[in-house]
Amino acid sequence: MKRKTGRRPTKKRAIARFAKGSHATPDAVLEEFEARDLGEDIEAAGTAVVIRPRAVPTSIVIEPGLIAELRAKAARKGIGYQTLLKMIVREHIDEY
């Protein structure tokens, strides 16, 4: 079983994987990697999934008691309090 290291792919690791077993020089592999636009390949494959759309950071002032209540309810659900707050806003935005 392959062990997950939690590391994200880097150019260096991609080059090492690509060059393994081939006679390409690291410089040639790097040039090939940097020259390719993978966007079209990913789009054509249809396997790309947006995990989370970009969010805009914002800040609001909330009373400590309300934050404590949000944290407690979020902990019971196994999520973060900010995630719970976003869920509440999404659920009730149409009411205003």
SULURKA-V771106 format. One record per residue. N is the residue number from 1. RES is the residue in one small letter. SS is DSSP state (helix for helix, strand for strand, loop for the rest). Layout:
n | res | ss
N | RES | SS
N | RES | SS
//
This chain:
n | res | ss
1 | m | loop
2 | k | loop
3 | r | loop
4 | k | loop
5 | t | loop
6 | g | loop
7 | r | loop
8 | r | loop
9 | p | loop
10 | t | loop
11 | k | helix
12 | k | helix
13 | r | helix
14 | a | helix
15 | i | helix
16 | a | helix
17 | r | helix
18 | f | helix
19 | a | helix
20 | k | loop
21 | g | loop
22 | s | loop
23 | h | loop
24 | a | loop
25 | t | loop
26 | p | helix
27 | d | helix
28 | a | helix
29 | v | helix
30 | l | helix
31 | e | helix
32 | e | helix
33 | f | helix
34 | e | helix
35 | a | helix
36 | r | loop
37 | d | loop
38 | l | helix
39 | g | helix
40 | e | helix
41 | d | helix
42 | i | helix
43 | e | helix
44 | a | helix
45 | a | helix
46 | g | loop
47 | t | loop
48 | a | loop
49 | v | loop
50 | v | loop
51 | i | loop
52 | r | loop
53 | p | loop
54 | r | loop
55 | a | loop
56 | v | loop
57 | p | loop
58 | t | loop
59 | s | loop
60 | i | loop
61 | v | loop
62 | i | loop
63 | e | loop
64 | p | helix
65 | g | helix
66 | l | helix
67 | i | helix
68 | a | helix
69 | e | helix
70 | l | helix
71 | r | helix
72 | a | helix
73 | k | helix
74 | a | helix
75 | a | helix
76 | r | helix
77 | k | helix
78 | g | loop
79 | i | loop
80 | g | loop
81 | y | helix
82 | q | helix
83 | t | helix
84 | l | helix
85 | l | helix
86 | k | helix
87 | m | helix
88 | i | helix
89 | v | helix
90 | r | helix
91 | e | helix
92 | h | helix
93 | i | helix
94 | d | helix
95 | e | helix
96 | y | loop
//
